[in-house]
Structures are given as structure tokens and as C-alpha cells.
Amino acid sequence: MYTWTFWILAIWFVINVIWMWFALDKPGLQKTFAWINVIAVVWGFWAFYGAAPVAGLHIWFEMLNWVNVLLALLQFYFGYRHATKQAQ
């Protein structure tokens, strides 16, 4: 479970970063993928702390989880930045 979760999350991360770069002006999509990324982060930390670790992936898996957290925060920023400007 540990290894295949890592690879699924790694592939998701690469696709998500590439997609995010080309859709910065679409806040609806940014919000959607930010919430999907939250699910990926929860799943990643659950697998990281709940499954038997593989020594070669341990550090990379932890880094991937925390970088995914930062990516989700960035996506939430790009998704909700115009909503706060309209409310003021």
C-alpha cells in the first residue's frame, strides 16, 4: 500500500502542478482541484503514518505530502482571491 500510494500521489502531483500552471485564471477549477488535493493530502498522510514504510521512499513520501499541502494552499489562494475582493 505504501509504494503504490506514493506513486499515485506523485503522478497526481505532477499532473496537478502542470494543470495549475495553465489554469491560473480559472478560479472555479482552482477551487475544485484544491479540494481534491486536500483529499490527496489526507490520503497521503494516512498512508504515510498508517502503512509499513519502505526505507527508500520514506523521505520522498514525507516531502511529497508537505509539498502537496503547499500546493493545496496555493490553489486555494488562486481559487478564492477574487471572492475576497468582491466582498470588500
SULWOBEL-V383054 format. One line per field, one symbol per residue. psi: psi as a letter, one per 30 degrees, with the letter a starting at -180 (. if undefined). A space follows every 50 residues. Layout:
psi->???
This chain:
psi->eeeeeeeeeeeeeeeeeeeeefhfgieeeeeefeeeeeeeeeeeeeeeff lklkeffeeeeeeeeeeeeeeeeeeeefegefeeeef.
